Amino acid sequence: MLRKLIRKRLLFGPTKYLFVVLVFSLVTFSVLRIHQKPEFVSVRHLELLEENPSSHINCTKVLQGDVEEIQKAKLEMVTVKFRKRPRWTPDDYVNMTSDCTAFIKRRRYIVEPLSKEEAEYPIAYSIVVHHKIEMLDRLLRAIYMPQNFYCIHVDKKSEESFLAAVMGLASCFSNVFVASQLETVVYASWSRVQADLNCMKDLYKMNADWKYLINLCGMDFPIKTNLEIIRKLKSLMGENNLETERMPANKEERWKKRYVIVNGKLTNTGTAKARPPLQTPIFSGSAYFVVSREYVRYVLENESIQKFMEWAQDTYSPDEYLWATIQRIPEVPGSLSLSHKYDLSDMRAVARFVKWQYFEDFKTLTFGGHWRDIKKKAQNVPRPLSLPCQEVSENLCGVLLGEAILKSSCQGSRMVSAEHNGRERLEH
């Protein structure tokens, strides 16, 4: 009997021990696999895209300021082949975003904060778009960080396929969403302001402690990395930064007369408006701003501001004086003094740089065309490339965003590369 018992222990003892070790190893491996980041989270998928094999443009040389290569690029941009090159359509984006993991990997979005400093300083973005999904994807990819928040307002006039593509794009990220209320945007009307206000409300209602709000259009593109933007915002020390200066006499009729929309266009009725319900004079500015969370809170909750906005709804291009005027109201958080020595022109504001065609002889950043022609409404002119500060005029070195981008992958590649060079990652 004793002999049988010893034999069983000798037979089953080691086997049982090996079984326990095997089970433990499998459990440990499974836990490690669960907590291991998926492949698309690794830095490898964020390396520079290969230059377009069908193009003769050497992006590396372009970004280094090689004059000969830049001239070659300019010539290629006006060729029929370049203008008719294959592009992704809204339907393509609907299909691609049906598999978000594959889309994020393919488009090389950043899926984790790149530094502790960035993780602790989220930014909110309001983006107003109406077409060109590929440009929106380029913009979002360049500014996307998982700690930031992005509201996209899509013009109600946009094609259904475009809206579907934007919704598909937003569905792949928990911090990107389409505005809860969409407007039919009419050029120079109040609807342009309302589009930003809708995103303001959505972003402010979120349970998120973002520090600043930056508003964009779909044709914008950053010329700074996320970390550079954060450090610029920190240097503002709670102040807002937007164009705000003395109102030119030739623009006063825009808010002294009443305007209405007729057949989809804003029309001057010739009827004089009552004076604005403010002690502060009206200042001139632009539709774009960099404003603090407290500024947003004040705009959304202050009764005097609400009355001013109601008064402005039947004026011409209210976006070009509303934010500029609010910025000079003494009670507004982060505002500027009324004194004209505190005026901030478009050449000094950090929000963006737009080279209008009337600056034809102004020596700044131009690449293959004008930044924007107000008369032509930027009708498919070749878009300029945003280059590193050391390669361009000093006028751009303090600016965060430029309107429009060269229609190639050069700047996108540079931004992806710049985001990852010399960073201390969180896991380190």
Sine and cosine of phi, psi and omega as CSV:
sin_phi,cos_phi,sin_psi,cos_psi,sin_omega,cos_omega
0.00,0.00,-0.73,0.68,0.02,-1.00
-0.90,0.44,-0.62,0.78,-0.01,-1.00
-0.90,0.43,-0.64,0.77,0.03,-1.00
-0.90,0.44,-0.65,0.76,-0.01,-1.00
-0.90,0.43,-0.68,0.73,0.02,-1.00
-0.89,0.45,-0.65,0.76,0.00,-1.00
-0.89,0.46,-0.65,0.76,0.02,-1.00
-0.89,0.46,-0.68,0.73,-0.01,-1.00
-0.91,0.42,-0.63,0.77,0.02,-1.00
-0.92,0.38,-0.56,0.83,-0.06,-1.00
-0.98,0.22,-0.71,0.70,-0.11,-0.99
-0.99,-0.12,-0.33,0.94,-0.04,-1.00
-0.86,0.52,-0.86,0.51,-0.01,-1.00
-0.88,0.48,-0.61,0.79,0.00,-1.00
-0.89,0.45,-0.70,0.71,0.01,-1.00
-0.89,0.45,-0.63,0.78,0.00,-1.00
-0.90,0.43,-0.70,0.71,0.01,-1.00
-0.90,0.43,-0.60,0.80,0.02,-1.00
-0.89,0.46,-0.69,0.72,0.01,-1.00
-0.89,0.46,-0.69,0.72,0.01,-1.00
-0.89,0.46,-0.66,0.75,-0.01,-1.00
-0.90,0.44,-0.72,0.70,0.02,-1.00
-0.87,0.49,-0.71,0.70,0.00,-1.00
-0.87,0.49,-0.66,0.75,0.00,-1.00
-0.91,0.42,-0.67,0.74,0.01,-1.00
-0.90,0.43,-0.67,0.75,0.02,-1.00
-0.89,0.46,-0.71,0.70,0.00,-1.00
-0.87,0.49,-0.70,0.71,0.00,-1.00
-0.89,0.46,-0.66,0.76,0.00,-1.00
-0.90,0.44,-0.68,0.73,0.01,-1.00
-0.88,0.47,-0.69,0.72,0.01,-1.00
-0.90,0.44,-0.64,0.77,0.01,-1.00
-0.91,0.41,-0.63,0.78,0.00,-1.00
-0.90,0.44,-0.65,0.76,-0.06,-1.00
-1.00,0.03,-0.11,0.99,0.04,-1.00
-0.97,0.22,0.68,-0.74,-0.02,-1.00
-0.92,0.39,0.64,-0.77,0.06,-1.00
-0.87,0.49,0.29,-0.96,-0.12,-0.99
-0.84,0.55,-0.61,0.79,-0.09,-1.00
-0.94,0.33,-0.18,0.98,0.02,-1.00
-0.99,0.14,-0.36,0.93,-0.07,-1.00
-0.93,0.38,0.34,-0.94,-0.04,-1.00
-0.92,0.38,-0.40,0.92,-0.09,-1.00
-0.84,0.54,-0.60,0.80,-0.07,-1.00
-0.97,0.24,-0.09,1.00,-0.02,-1.00
-0.98,-0.19,0.07,1.00,0.02,-1.00
-0.92,0.40,0.31,-0.95,-0.06,-1.00
-0.81,0.59,0.68,-0.73,0.12,-0.99
-0.91,0.42,0.54,-0.84,0.09,-1.00
-0.92,0.40,0.60,-0.80,0.02,-1.00
-0.90,0.43,0.54,-0.84,-0.07,-1.00
-0.84,0.54,0.91,-0.42,-0.05,-1.00
-0.90,0.44,-0.37,0.93,0.00,-1.00
-1.00,0.08,-0.08,1.00,-0.02,-1.00
-0.96,-0.27,0.50,-0.86,0.06,-1.00
-0.99,-0.13,0.11,0.99,0.00,-1.00
-0.99,0.14,0.79,-0.62,0.09,-1.00
-1.00,-0.09,0.99,-0.15,-0.09,-1.00
-0.86,0.51,-0.61,0.79,-0.01,-1.00
-0.86,0.52,-0.72,0.70,0.01,-1.00
-0.92,0.38,-0.62,0.78,0.03,-1.00
-0.86,0.51,-0.73,0.68,-0.05,-1.00
-0.95,0.33,-0.30,0.95,0.08,-1.00
-1.00,0.01,-0.02,1.00,0.06,-1.00
0.99,0.10,0.34,0.94,0.00,-1.00
-0.91,0.42,0.92,-0.40,-0.11,-0.99
-0.88,0.48,-0.70,0.71,-0.02,-1.00
-0.89,0.46,-0.66,0.75,-0.01,-1.00
-0.94,0.35,-0.58,0.82,0.04,-1.00
-0.90,0.43,-0.68,0.74,0.04,-1.00
-0.89,0.45,-0.64,0.77,0.04,-1.00
-0.89,0.45,-0.65,0.76,0.01,-1.00
-0.90,0.43,-0.66,0.75,0.03,-1.00
-0.86,0.51,-0.67,0.74,0.00,-1.00
-0.91,0.41,-0.66,0.75,-0.01,-1.00
-0.90,0.43,-0.56,0.83,-0.06,-1.00
-0.91,0.41,-0.35,0.94,-0.01,-1.00
-0.99,-0.15,0.06,1.00,0.02,-1.00
-0.98,0.22,0.43,-0.90,0.04,-1.00
-0.89,0.45,-0.64,0.77,-0.01,-1.00
-0.85,0.52,-0.68,0.74,-0.01,-1.00
-0.92,0.38,-0.71,0.71,-0.06,-1.00
-0.94,0.35,-0.42,0.91,-0.04,-1.00
-0.96,-0.30,0.32,0.95,0.00,-1.00
-0.91,0.42,0.45,-0.89,-0.01,-1.00
-0.88,0.47,0.65,-0.76,0.04,-1.00
-0.72,-0.69,0.45,-0.89,0.06,-1.00
-0.97,0.26,0.68,-0.74,0.00,-1.00
-0.99,-0.13,0.20,-0.98,0.10,-0.99
-0.82,0.58,-0.64,0.77,0.03,-1.00
-0.89,0.45,-0.59,0.81,0.07,-1.00
-0.87,0.50,-0.67,0.75,-0.02,-1.00
-0.94,0.35,-0.59,0.81,0.07,-1.00
-0.87,0.50,-0.69,0.72,0.01,-1.00
-0.93,0.38,-0.71,0.70,-0.05,-1.00
-0.90,0.43,-0.64,0.77,-0.06,-1.00
-0.99,0.16,0.01,1.00,0.12,-0.99
-0.94,0.33,-0.33,0.94,0.11,-0.99
-0.84,-0.54,1.00,0.00,-0.14,-0.99
-0.90,0.44,-0.64,0.77,-0.01,-1.00
-0.86,0.50,-0.72,0.69,0.01,-1.00
-0.92,0.40,-0.63,0.77,-0.01,-1.00
-0.90,0.43,-0.73,0.68,0.00,-1.00
-0.87,0.49,-0.65,0.76,0.01,-1.00
-0.93,0.36,-0.70,0.71,-0.04,-1.00
-0.91,0.42,-0.67,0.75,-0.05,-1.00
-1.00,0.01,-0.05,1.00,0.13,-0.99
0.87,0.50,0.74,0.67,0.11,-0.99
-0.96,0.29,0.52,-0.85,0.06,-1.00
-0.99,0.14,0.78,-0.63,-0.13,-0.99
-0.88,-0.47,0.16,0.99,0.11,-0.99
-0.50,-0.86,0.48,-0.88,0.03,-1.00
-0.85,0.52,0.60,-0.80,-0.07,-1.00
-1.00,-0.05,-0.14,0.99,0.05,-1.00
-0.32,-0.95,0.33,-0.94,0.03,-1.00
-0.89,0.45,-0.63,0.78,-0.01,-1.00
-0.87,0.50,-0.66,0.75,0.00,-1.00
-0.95,0.30,-0.62,0.78,0.00,-1.00
-0.87,0.50,-0.52,0.85,-0.07,-1.00
-1.00,-0.06,0.08,1.00,-0.05,-1.00
-0.69,-0.73,0.96,0.29,0.01,-1.00
-0.94,0.33,0.54,-0.84,0.02,-1.00
-0.86,-0.50,0.55,-0.83,0.08,-1.00
-0.96,-0.28,0.60,-0.80,0.02,-1.00
-0.80,-0.60,0.68,-0.73,0.16,-0.99
-0.92,-0.40,0.85,-0.53,-0.08,-1.00
-0.85,-0.53,0.87,-0.49,0.00,-1.00
-0.98,-0.22,0.85,-0.53,-0.08,-1.00
-0.70,-0.71,0.32,-0.95,0.11,-0.99
-0.58,-0.82,-0.21,0.98,0.04,-1.00
-0.29,-0.96,-0.03,-1.00,0.06,-1.00
0.88,0.48,0.95,0.31,-0.03,-1.00
-0.88,0.47,-0.55,0.83,-0.01,-1.00
-0.91,0.42,-0.61,0.79,0.05,-1.00
-0.92,0.40,-0.63,0.77,0.03,-1.00
-0.90,0.45,-0.67,0.74,0.04,-1.00
-0.87,0.49,-0.68,0.73,0.03,-1.00
-0.88,0.48,-0.72,0.70,0.00,-1.00
-0.88,0.47,-0.77,0.64,-0.05,-1.00
-0.89,0.46,-0.67,0.74,0.01,-1.00
-0.88,0.48,-0.59,0.81,-0.05,-1.00
-0.96,0.28,-0.53,0.85,-0.06,-1.00
-0.97,-0.26,-0.07,1.00,-0.12,-0.99
-0.94,0.33,0.74,-0.67,0.18,-0.98
-0.61,-0.79,0.63,-0.77,-0.09,-1.00
-0.90,0.43,-0.34,0.94,-0.01,-1.00
-1.00,0.03,-0.19,0.98,0.00,-1.00
-1.00,0.02,0.07,-1.00,-0.02,-1.00
-0.72,-0.70,0.66,-0.75,-0.15,-0.99
-0.73,-0.69,0.87,-0.49,0.10,-1.00
-0.95,-0.32,0.79,-0.61,-0.01,-1.00
-0.92,-0.39,0.86,-0.50,0.08,-1.00
-0.99,-0.16,0.85,-0.53,-0.01,-1.00
-0.97,-0.25,0.81,-0.58,0.03,-1.00
-0.83,0.55,0.72,-0.69,0.01,-1.00
-0.87,0.49,-0.39,0.92,0.00,-1.00
-0.97,0.22,-0.19,0.98,-0.04,-1.00
-0.88,0.47,0.45,-0.89,0.05,-1.00
-0.91,0.42,0.52,-0.85,-0.02,-1.00
-0.86,0.51,-0.59,0.81,-0.01,-1.00
-0.91,0.42,-0.57,0.82,0.03,-1.00
-0.93,0.37,-0.72,0.70,0.04,-1.00
-0.87,0.50,-0.67,0.74,0.02,-1.00
-0.88,0.47,-0.63,0.78,0.01,-1.00
-0.92,0.40,-0.67,0.75,0.03,-1.00
-0.90,0.43,-0.68,0.74,0.02,-1.00
-0.90,0.43,-0.60,0.80,0.07,-1.00
-0.90,0.44,-0.69,0.73,0.03,-1.00
-0.87,0.49,-0.73,0.68,-0.02,-1.00
-0.91,0.41,-0.53,0.85,-0.06,-1.00
-0.91,0.41,-0.30,0.95,-0.03,-1.00
-1.00,0.09,-0.07,1.00,-0.05,-1.00
-0.69,-0.73,0.72,-0.69,-0.03,-1.00
-0.95,0.30,-0.31,0.95,-0.05,-1.00
-0.95,-0.33,0.27,0.96,0.07,-1.00
-0.84,-0.54,0.74,-0.67,-0.01,-1.00
-0.49,-0.87,0.38,-0.93,0.09,-1.00
-1.00,0.05,0.65,-0.76,-0.04,-1.00
-0.79,0.61,0.60,-0.80,-0.04,-1.00
-0.93,0.36,-0.39,0.92,0.03,-1.00
-0.75,-0.66,0.81,-0.58,-0.04,-1.00
-0.96,-0.29,0.56,-0.83,-0.02,-1.00
-0.91,-0.41,0.45,-0.89,0.21,-0.98
-1.00,0.06,0.97,-0.26,-0.14,-0.99
-0.99,0.11,0.84,-0.54,0.06,-1.00
-0.94,-0.34,0.74,-0.67,-0.07,-1.00
-0.80,0.60,0.77,-0.64,0.08,-1.00
0.95,0.32,0.13,0.99,-0.01,-1.00
-0.99,-0.15,0.07,-1.00,0.01,-1.00
-0.88,0.48,-0.43,0.90,-0.07,-1.00
-0.84,0.54,-0.50,0.87,0.03,-1.00
-0.92,0.40,-0.64,0.77,0.07,-1.00
-0.92,0.38,-0.68,0.73,-0.05,-1.00
-0.88,0.47,-0.57,0.82,0.04,-1.00
-0.86,0.51,-0.72,0.70,0.04,-1.00
-0.93,0.38,-0.62,0.79,0.02,-1.00
-0.88,0.47,-0.63,0.78,0.02,-1.00
-0.88,0.48,-0.67,0.74,0.05,-1.00
-0.94,0.35,-0.62,0.79,0.06,-1.00
-0.81,0.58,-0.75,0.66,-0.03,-1.00
-0.89,0.46,-0.72,0.70,-0.01,-1.00
-0.89,0.46,-0.68,0.73,-0.03,-1.00
-0.94,0.35,-0.61,0.80,-0.02,-1.00
-0.94,0.34,-0.55,0.84,-0.01,-1.00
-0.96,0.29,-0.28,0.96,-0.01,-1.00
-0.92,0.38,0.53,-0.85,0.06,-1.00
-0.99,0.13,0.94,0.35,-0.08,-1.00
-0.56,-0.83,0.70,-0.72,-0.07,-1.00
-0.99,-0.10,0.85,0.52,0.07,-1.00
-0.95,0.31,0.45,-0.90,-0.15,-0.99
-1.00,-0.09,-0.69,0.72,-0.03,-1.00
-0.71,-0.70,0.42,-0.91,0.10,-1.00
-0.92,-0.40,0.76,-0.64,0.07,-1.00
-0.87,-0.50,0.80,-0.60,0.03,-1.00
-0.97,-0.23,0.59,-0.81,-0.11,-0.99
-0.70,-0.72,0.25,-0.97,0.25,-0.97
-0.92,-0.39,0.21,-0.98,-0.11,-0.99
-0.92,0.40,-0.21,0.98,-0.02,-1.00
-0.99,-0.14,0.05,1.00,0.03,-1.00
-0.97,0.23,0.30,-0.95,0.10,-1.00
-0.40,-0.92,0.67,-0.74,-0.06,-1.00
-0.96,0.27,0.56,-0.83,0.15,-0.99
-0.90,-0.43,0.21,0.98,0.09,-1.00
-0.75,-0.66,0.47,-0.88,0.11,-0.99
-0.97,0.23,0.20,-0.98,0.03,-1.00
-0.85,0.52,-0.67,0.74,0.00,-1.00
-0.90,0.43,-0.65,0.76,0.03,-1.00
-0.91,0.42,-0.63,0.77,0.04,-1.00
-0.89,0.46,-0.71,0.70,0.00,-1.00
-0.85,0.53,-0.72,0.70,-0.03,-1.00
-0.92,0.39,-0.54,0.84,0.10,-1.00
-0.92,0.39,-0.66,0.75,0.02,-1.00
-0.90,0.43,-0.66,0.75,0.03,-1.00
-0.88,0.48,-0.59,0.81,-0.02,-1.00
-0.93,0.38,-0.32,0.95,0.05,-1.00
-0.95,0.31,-0.36,0.93,0.06,-1.00
0.80,0.60,0.72,0.69,0.06,-1.00
1.00,-0.01,-0.21,0.98,0.04,-1.00
-0.97,0.23,0.40,-0.92,0.11,-0.99
-1.00,-0.01,0.32,-0.95,0.03,-1.00
-0.67,-0.74,0.92,-0.40,0.01,-1.00
-0.33,-0.94,0.35,-0.94,0.01,-1.00
-0.90,0.43,0.78,-0.62,0.04,-1.00
-0.38,-0.93,0.92,-0.40,-0.06,-1.00
-0.47,-0.88,0.08,-1.00,-0.06,-1.00
-0.80,0.60,0.70,-0.72,-0.01,-1.00
-0.96,0.28,0.86,-0.52,0.06,-1.00
-0.91,0.42,0.57,-0.82,-0.04,-1.00
-0.87,0.49,-0.56,0.83,-0.05,-1.00
-0.95,0.30,-0.15,0.99,0.02,-1.00
-0.97,-0.23,-0.07,1.00,-0.10,-0.99
-0.91,0.41,-0.51,0.86,-0.01,-1.00
-0.90,0.44,-0.37,0.93,0.00,-1.00
-0.86,0.51,-0.55,0.84,-0.01,-1.00
-0.89,-0.45,-0.02,1.00,0.06,-1.00
-1.00,-0.07,-0.25,0.97,0.04,-1.00
-0.90,-0.43,0.40,-0.92,-0.01,-1.00
-1.00,-0.03,0.72,-0.70,0.00,-1.00
-0.87,-0.48,0.58,-0.82,0.06,-1.00
-0.73,-0.69,0.36,-0.93,0.03,-1.00
-1.00,0.03,0.84,-0.55,0.04,-1.00
-0.80,-0.60,0.87,-0.50,-0.01,-1.00
0.80,0.60,0.68,0.74,0.08,-1.00
0.98,0.18,0.12,0.99,0.02,-1.00
-0.77,-0.63,0.51,-0.86,0.00,-1.00
-0.99,0.17,0.77,-0.64,-0.08,-1.00
-0.81,-0.59,0.68,-0.73,0.04,-1.00
-0.98,0.21,0.86,-0.52,0.00,-1.00
-0.99,0.15,-0.28,0.96,-0.07,-1.00
0.99,0.13,-0.10,1.00,0.00,-1.00
-0.99,0.16,0.76,-0.65,0.01,-1.00
-0.96,0.29,0.63,-0.78,0.05,-1.00
-1.00,-0.07,0.41,-0.91,0.13,-0.99
-0.92,0.39,0.35,-0.94,0.02,-1.00
-0.90,0.44,0.50,-0.86,0.02,-1.00
-0.89,0.46,0.59,-0.81,-0.04,-1.00
-0.98,0.21,0.83,0.56,-0.04,-1.00
-0.64,-0.77,0.49,-0.87,0.18,-0.98
-0.99,0.15,-0.46,0.89,-0.03,-1.00
-0.97,0.26,0.71,-0.71,0.08,-1.00
-0.92,0.40,0.32,-0.95,0.02,-1.00
-0.98,0.17,0.76,-0.65,0.02,-1.00
-0.94,-0.34,0.39,-0.92,0.02,-1.00
-1.00,-0.10,0.54,-0.84,0.00,-1.00
-0.29,-0.96,-0.58,-0.81,0.01,-1.00
-0.65,-0.76,0.05,-1.00,-0.02,-1.00
-0.97,0.25,-0.18,0.98,-0.19,-0.98
-0.94,-0.33,0.55,-0.83,-0.11,-0.99
-0.46,-0.89,0.31,-0.95,0.21,-0.98
-0.80,-0.60,0.95,-0.30,-0.12,-0.99
-0.77,-0.64,0.48,-0.88,-0.04,-1.00
-0.97,0.23,0.26,-0.96,0.05,-1.00
-0.87,0.49,-0.59,0.81,0.00,-1.00
-0.93,0.38,-0.58,0.82,0.08,-1.00
-0.88,0.48,-0.72,0.70,0.01,-1.00
-0.88,0.48,-0.71,0.71,0.02,-1.00
-0.85,0.53,-0.70,0.71,-0.04,-1.00
-0.90,0.44,-0.69,0.72,0.00,-1.00
-0.88,0.48,-0.65,0.76,-0.07,-1.00
-0.98,0.18,-0.41,0.91,-0.15,-0.99
-0.92,-0.40,-0.35,0.94,-0.09,-1.00
-0.98,0.20,0.76,-0.65,-0.07,-1.00
-0.91,0.41,-0.63,0.78,0.00,-1.00
-0.90,0.43,-0.64,0.76,0.03,-1.00
-0.91,0.40,-0.62,0.78,0.02,-1.00
-0.89,0.46,-0.64,0.77,0.03,-1.00
-0.92,0.39,-0.65,0.76,0.03,-1.00
-0.89,0.46,-0.68,0.73,-0.01,-1.00
-0.92,0.39,-0.60,0.80,0.05,-1.00
-0.89,0.45,-0.66,0.75,0.03,-1.00
-0.89,0.46,-0.57,0.82,-0.11,-0.99
-0.98,0.18,-0.11,0.99,-0.18,-0.98
-0.94,0.34,-0.30,0.95,0.04,-1.00
-0.91,-0.42,0.58,0.81,0.06,-1.00
-0.93,-0.36,0.13,-0.99,-0.02,-1.00
-1.00,-0.05,0.79,-0.61,0.05,-1.00
0.76,0.65,0.83,0.56,0.00,-1.00
-0.88,0.48,-0.40,0.92,0.02,-1.00
-0.89,0.45,-0.34,0.94,-0.05,-1.00
-1.00,-0.08,0.16,0.99,0.16,-0.99
-0.61,-0.79,-0.38,0.93,-0.09,-1.00
-0.87,0.49,-0.85,0.52,-0.05,-1.00
-0.90,0.43,-0.60,0.80,0.00,-1.00
-0.89,0.45,-0.61,0.79,-0.01,-1.00
-0.96,0.27,-0.70,0.71,0.03,-1.00
-0.85,0.53,-0.58,0.81,-0.01,-1.00
-0.90,0.43,-0.29,0.96,-0.02,-1.00
-0.97,-0.26,0.08,1.00,0.07,-1.00
-0.98,0.17,0.85,-0.52,-0.14,-0.99
-0.82,0.58,-0.56,0.83,-0.08,-1.00
-0.98,0.21,-0.22,0.98,-0.07,-1.00
-0.96,0.27,0.77,-0.64,0.03,-1.00
-0.85,0.53,0.76,-0.65,0.04,-1.00
0.97,0.24,0.28,0.96,-0.06,-1.00
-0.99,0.17,0.13,-0.99,0.04,-1.00
-0.94,-0.34,0.36,-0.93,0.04,-1.00
-0.89,0.45,0.42,-0.91,0.03,-1.00
-0.94,0.34,-0.36,0.93,-0.03,-1.00
-0.84,0.54,0.68,-0.74,-0.05,-1.00
-0.93,0.36,-0.21,0.98,0.07,-1.00
-0.95,0.32,-0.20,0.98,0.06,-1.00
-0.99,-0.15,0.11,0.99,0.05,-1.00
-0.84,0.54,0.60,-0.80,-0.01,-1.00
-0.82,-0.57,0.93,-0.37,-0.03,-1.00
-0.99,0.13,0.14,-0.99,0.02,-1.00
-0.91,0.41,-0.35,0.94,0.02,-1.00
-0.99,0.15,-0.22,0.97,-0.04,-1.00
-0.91,-0.40,-0.27,0.96,0.02,-1.00
-0.95,0.30,0.58,-0.82,-0.07,-1.00
-1.00,0.04,-0.19,0.98,-0.14,-0.99
-0.86,0.51,-0.74,0.67,-0.03,-1.00
-0.23,-0.97,0.21,-0.98,0.11,-0.99
-0.82,-0.57,0.80,-0.60,0.07,-1.00
-0.83,-0.56,0.86,-0.52,0.04,-1.00
-1.00,-0.06,0.97,-0.25,0.02,-1.00
-0.97,0.23,0.40,-0.92,-0.10,-1.00
-0.91,0.41,-0.43,0.90,-0.02,-1.00
-0.95,0.30,-0.08,1.00,0.16,-0.99
-1.00,-0.09,0.65,0.76,-0.11,-0.99
-0.81,0.59,-0.63,0.78,-0.06,-1.00
-0.99,-0.14,0.12,0.99,-0.02,-1.00
-0.99,0.16,0.86,-0.51,-0.13,-0.99
-0.99,0.13,1.00,0.04,0.08,-1.00
-0.77,-0.64,-0.51,-0.86,-0.06,-1.00
-0.99,0.13,0.93,-0.37,0.16,-0.99
-0.73,-0.69,0.63,-0.78,-0.02,-1.00
-0.53,-0.85,0.99,-0.15,0.10,-0.99
0.96,0.27,0.37,0.93,0.02,-1.00
0.48,-0.88,0.02,-1.00,0.00,-1.00
-0.99,0.11,0.40,-0.91,0.09,-1.00
-0.90,0.43,-0.74,0.67,-0.01,-1.00
-0.28,-0.96,0.64,-0.77,0.04,-1.00
-0.88,-0.48,0.94,-0.33,-0.11,-0.99
-0.88,0.47,-0.53,0.85,-0.03,-1.00
-0.96,0.29,-0.63,0.78,-0.01,-1.00
-1.00,0.03,-0.12,0.99,-0.03,-1.00
0.81,0.58,0.65,0.76,0.08,-1.00
0.81,0.58,0.76,0.65,-0.07,-1.00
-0.96,0.27,1.00,0.05,0.16,-0.99
0.82,0.57,0.53,0.85,0.10,-0.99
-0.97,0.25,0.47,-0.88,0.04,-1.00
-0.84,0.54,0.70,-0.71,-0.07,-1.00
-1.00,0.03,0.58,-0.81,-0.02,-1.00
-0.98,0.18,0.34,-0.94,-0.01,-1.00
-0.98,-0.22,0.74,-0.68,0.05,-1.00
-1.00,0.06,0.90,-0.43,-0.07,-1.00
-0.97,-0.23,0.27,-0.96,0.06,-1.00
-0.86,0.51,0.44,-0.90,-0.09,-1.00
-0.82,0.57,-0.64,0.77,-0.07,-1.00
-0.93,0.38,-0.24,0.97,-0.05,-1.00
-0.99,-0.17,-0.09,1.00,-0.10,-1.00
-0.76,-0.65,0.02,-1.00,0.02,-1.00
-0.86,0.50,0.52,-0.86,0.02,-1.00
-0.90,0.44,-0.27,0.96,0.02,-1.00
-0.87,0.49,-0.39,0.92,-0.06,-1.00
-0.99,-0.17,-0.15,0.99,-0.16,-0.99
-0.92,0.39,-0.42,0.91,0.02,-1.00
-0.99,-0.17,0.10,1.00,-0.10,-1.00
-1.00,-0.09,0.58,-0.82,-0.03,-1.00
-1.00,0.01,-0.63,0.78,-0.09,-1.00
-0.68,-0.73,0.51,-0.86,0.12,-0.99
-0.87,-0.49,0.51,-0.86,-0.01,-1.00
-1.00,0.10,0.84,-0.54,0.03,-1.00
0.98,0.18,0.23,-0.97,-0.11,-0.99
-0.50,-0.87,0.47,-0.88,0.11,-0.99
-0.82,0.57,0.69,-0.73,-0.04,-1.00
-0.98,0.20,0.91,0.42,0.13,-0.99
-0.46,-0.89,0.01,-1.00,-0.05,-1.00
-1.00,-0.03,0.07,1.00,-0.12,-0.99
-0.85,0.53,-0.81,0.58,-0.07,-1.00
-0.94,0.35,-0.59,0.81,0.06,-1.00
-0.87,0.48,-0.66,0.75,0.03,-1.00
-0.90,0.44,-0.66,0.75,0.00,-1.00
-0.89,0.45,-0.66,0.75,-0.04,-1.00
-0.92,0.40,-0.67,0.74,0.03,-1.00
-0.88,0.48,-0.68,0.73,0.01,-1.00
-0.91,0.42,-0.71,0.71,-0.05,-1.00
-0.89,0.45,-0.54,0.84,0.00,-1.00
-0.90,0.43,-0.39,0.92,-0.15,-0.99
-0.93,-0.37,-0.21,0.98,-0.03,-1.00
-0.99,0.17,0.81,-0.59,0.11,-0.99
0.96,0.29,0.35,0.94,-0.01,-1.00
-1.00,-0.08,0.55,-0.83,0.14,-0.99
-1.00,-0.09,0.92,-0.38,-0.07,-1.00
-0.98,0.21,0.43,-0.90,-0.10,-1.00
-0.85,0.52,-0.62,0.78,-0.07,-1.00
-0.94,0.34,-0.24,0.97,0.05,-1.00
-1.00,-0.03,0.00,0.00,0.00,0.00
